[in-house]
Amino acid sequence: MIVFALMNLASYICGSIQEGHQGNRTGGEVLQAPTAKHGGGKNIINENGKTLFERINAPHGFERVQVEPGSFGEYLRNLPLKPHGSKVHYYDGRVKGNDVYEAVIDMDVGTKDLQQCADAVIRLRAEYLFGKRQYDRIHFNFTNGFRADYSKWMQGYRIKVSGNKAAWVKTAGHSADYEDFRRYLDTVFSYAGTLSLSRELKPVALEKMEIGDVFIQGGTPGHCVIVVDMAENRETGEKIFMLAQSYMPAQDIHVLKNHDDPGMSPWYAIKPERALVTPEWTFEWSDLKRFE
């Protein structure tokens, strides 16, 4: 049984500003950006690429940063993508109208309005750890501070919510299959949000940005996006990065375009002198945080 007091708080923490409007920024309609190209005229986008790494090339003069084999960064860089030109769909099958994305991650969104912004970040982190069988590291907090450990869930415990309180109750047998893991995530999505996730993550200095870091503003409204790749200029040392998000209502996770710099899109440059403007939200550079 869903208790609305806690669930509604978690739901409204992502966005609260519906699509067609931009959170935390001025401006009106999102403008369409032309296909990004290298300085030499070569497309940044390889339409035949099946993963993020294969689909989106580094711009002229840049090389992707090194990542540790088996790391979260390597996982994100190699996320599978739906075919070029695919649309972002909401959980109910409708198509997202805003032209804000370059590519769509090939990962189910579920059939309920649950996988919104913070949930997408949680999903990616949890999927990586599940695939590595690092079950003890899969845990996320609810907005009331309750810690939901997947290792506990695997033992057959389920979470009973009453008002603003949550507790473990033994109701099932041991399970480590993927379907049960997804049920665990849906429970987390119901009671977690940007507010709780922002409290879990640790601040990180901008110059130490890594793939897997998160720009997050916890609140009502709130939003977050995750760094899914980075590249560095061989001569100048300048670093650029790529972002992915979900939004409200629950929708496919997608790689964001850079409307402010179409020639670089979907890559973003680090410009500390101004805010980080993404198509549906504006962040401060100090909003950068990291999973421990």
Secondary structure, 3 states (H helix, E strand, C coil): CCCHHHHHHHHHHECCCCCCCCECCCCCCCCCCCCCECCCCCECECCCCCEHHHHECCCCCEEECCCCCCCHHHHHHCCEECCCCCCCEECCCCECCCCCEEEEECCCCCCCCCCCHHHHHHHHHHHHHHHCCCHHHCEEECCCCCEEEHHHHHCCEEEEEECCEEEEEECCCCCCCHHHHHHHHHHHHHHCCHHHHHHHCEECCHHHCCCCCEEEECCCCEEEEEEEEEEEECCCCCEEEEEEECCCCCECCEEECCCCCCCCCCEEECCCCCCEEECCEEECHHHEEECC
